[in-house]
C-alpha cells in the first residue's frame, strides 16, 4: 500500500497566504485616511522611506504613501487609466510609473472634482500638504512639485544627500548629518 503525503508548501503558496493577510492592512490604510479627513485631521501625501513619518504622526498628521497606492492600482489592474491620463497631461511614458499613476490619479480627481470612481480601496483622501523627499529615486523630488498643477496646497521637499558608495561612512557621517540638519 502506498502512503500519500501532503504536498510541501511552496514559496508561491506562502506568498499568497501572506498577501491575503496583508490585504486587510492595505485596505484599512486608505479607509483610515478617508475617515481621518472627514473628522478634520490633516492628511499628507508622503513617500516611503521619507525620513519623517514618525514626526508627522506625532503631530497628528495622517500619512498617505503615494507610491504604495500606485502599486495597489497596478496590483488591482487599474493603473492604466491613470498612466494614460498623466501622459495626456504631457508626462513622458519613460517617467517612473509610480509617479505617473499618482499624477494621473490627482489630475483626474481635479477634473471631476472628486476621487475617480471605482478607484482601488476608495482612492486617496485629498491631502492638506505634500511632503516629498529625494531619497531612493530622482523622480520623487519633482513629483509633488508637479502635483501643484492639480492642488493648491503647501509642498515641502527634503533633499536627502547620500554619500558616495565608496565612502567610509565613519569618516563622513558627521559631515552628512550636519549638512542635512542645516538644509
Legacy VTK file of the C-alpha trace (Angstrom):
# vtk DataFile Version 3.0
C-alpha trace
ASCII
DATASET POLYDATA
POINTS 183 float
0.000 0.000 0.000
1.280 3.438 -0.930
1.412 6.215 1.604
0.470 9.644 0.324
1.932 12.767 1.772
0.515 16.235 1.646
2.330 18.355 -0.877
5.017 20.547 0.615
4.184 24.202 0.971
5.791 26.163 -1.791
7.061 29.701 -1.737
4.165 30.706 -4.002
1.629 29.286 -1.553
3.302 31.035 1.379
3.417 34.303 -0.563
-0.253 34.025 -1.488
-1.239 33.384 2.127
0.829 36.353 3.276
-0.712 38.577 0.608
-4.176 37.667 1.916
-3.120 38.694 5.427
-1.585 41.963 4.244
-4.580 42.858 2.086
-6.753 43.954 5.009
-3.947 46.151 6.333
-3.521 47.865 2.964
-7.245 48.452 2.575
-7.561 49.857 6.094
-4.813 52.408 5.334
-6.991 54.248 2.813
-10.176 53.813 4.854
-8.384 55.234 7.915
-7.123 58.228 5.922
-10.587 58.959 4.489
-12.144 58.748 7.954
-9.434 60.979 9.435
-10.022 63.534 6.653
-13.781 63.503 7.345
-13.019 64.147 11.019
-10.829 67.138 10.153
-7.403 65.594 10.731
-4.675 66.855 8.411
-3.609 64.484 5.652
-0.188 64.443 3.984
0.873 62.734 0.839
4.245 61.308 1.698
6.685 58.755 0.386
8.054 55.518 1.714
11.371 55.942 3.495
10.567 59.638 3.799
12.693 60.345 6.877
9.829 61.987 8.768
6.966 59.538 9.150
7.212 59.304 12.937
7.406 63.091 13.286
4.244 63.772 11.306
2.350 61.010 13.109
3.330 62.587 16.437
1.887 65.853 15.100
-1.443 64.160 14.320
-0.896 64.220 10.567
-2.104 61.132 8.726
0.301 59.923 6.011
-0.743 58.500 2.663
2.124 56.807 0.845
1.503 57.609 -2.788
3.978 55.051 -4.114
2.099 52.321 -2.277
-1.152 53.486 -3.829
0.376 53.294 -7.300
1.463 49.723 -6.523
-2.047 48.900 -5.325
-3.516 50.293 -8.550
-1.125 48.108 -10.546
-1.944 45.018 -8.469
-5.668 45.670 -8.949
-5.061 46.167 -12.687
-6.398 49.695 -12.503
-3.297 51.812 -13.122
-3.706 52.128 -16.889
-6.306 54.907 -16.777
-4.064 56.965 -14.501
-0.964 56.293 -16.616
-2.798 57.312 -19.783
-4.108 60.416 -18.043
-0.640 61.545 -16.935
0.704 61.036 -20.450
-2.190 63.122 -21.804
-1.040 65.832 -19.381
2.371 65.781 -21.060
4.338 63.477 -18.772
6.618 61.099 -20.634
5.912 57.380 -20.597
9.513 56.833 -19.508
8.879 58.654 -16.226
8.506 56.350 -13.214
5.140 54.573 -13.349
4.585 55.195 -9.631
4.801 58.944 -10.258
2.705 58.778 -13.439
-0.008 56.775 -11.666
-0.156 59.292 -8.829
-0.124 62.292 -11.153
-2.834 60.751 -13.332
-4.977 59.999 -10.267
-4.759 63.582 -8.993
-5.244 65.082 -12.446
-8.421 63.082 -12.898
-9.611 63.975 -9.378
-9.184 67.662 -10.168
-11.107 67.371 -13.425
-14.119 65.586 -11.961
-13.977 67.232 -8.533
-13.857 64.021 -6.548
-11.956 60.771 -6.168
-12.126 58.972 -9.512
-14.973 56.437 -9.488
-14.102 52.847 -8.641
-10.589 53.772 -7.501
-8.936 50.873 -5.690
-9.748 50.847 -1.964
-11.765 54.049 -2.321
-8.854 56.135 -3.583
-6.572 58.502 -1.718
-8.049 61.196 0.504
-7.326 64.755 -0.606
-4.125 65.838 1.147
-3.602 69.068 3.050
0.113 69.044 2.274
2.666 67.268 0.127
5.819 66.043 1.874
8.319 64.964 -0.747
11.781 63.525 -0.491
14.689 62.870 -2.801
15.546 59.629 -1.002
15.650 56.484 -3.147
14.995 57.877 -6.644
15.220 61.081 -8.645
11.625 61.497 -9.788
10.351 61.713 -6.225
11.758 65.189 -5.694
9.815 66.715 -8.604
6.683 64.528 -8.385
4.996 66.573 -5.680
6.065 69.820 -7.295
4.231 68.599 -10.398
1.121 67.951 -8.296
0.992 71.697 -7.715
-0.763 71.809 -11.091
-3.712 69.978 -9.551
-3.745 71.126 -5.921
-3.283 74.459 -4.245
-1.664 73.150 -1.060
1.761 73.523 0.565
4.567 71.389 -0.830
7.679 70.598 1.166
10.665 68.611 -0.047
13.655 67.299 1.819
16.739 66.657 -0.252
18.397 63.634 1.288
22.069 63.744 0.441
23.739 60.356 0.115
27.479 59.781 0.429
29.315 58.135 -2.475
29.165 54.343 -2.414
32.892 54.039 -1.793
32.923 56.496 1.149
33.984 55.340 4.602
30.805 56.177 6.496
32.624 56.528 9.804
34.711 59.306 8.254
31.910 61.233 6.516
28.947 60.695 8.864
29.346 63.969 10.766
29.570 65.977 7.539
26.387 64.467 6.075
24.423 64.712 9.311
25.385 68.373 9.777
24.626 69.138 6.130
21.174 67.541 6.367
20.311 69.349 9.598
21.398 72.728 8.231
19.487 72.440 4.955
LINES 1 184
183 0 1 2 3 4 5 6 7 8 9 10 11 12 13 14 15 16 17 18 19 20 21 22 23 24 25 26 27 28 29 30 31 32 33 34 35 36 37 38 39 40 41 42 43 44 45 46 47 48 49 50 51 52 53 54 55 56 57 58 59 60 61 62 63 64 65 66 67 68 69 70 71 72 73 74 75 76 77 78 79 80 81 82 83 84 85 86 87 88 89 90 91 92 93 94 95 96 97 98 99 100 101 102 103 104 105 106 107 108 109 110 111 112 113 114 115 116 117 118 119 120 121 122 123 124 125 126 127 128 129 130 131 132 133 134 135 136 137 138 139 140 141 142 143 144 145 146 147 148 149 150 151 152 153 154 155 156 157 158 159 160 161 162 163 164 165 166 167 168 169 170 171 172 173 174 175 176 177 178 179 180 181 182
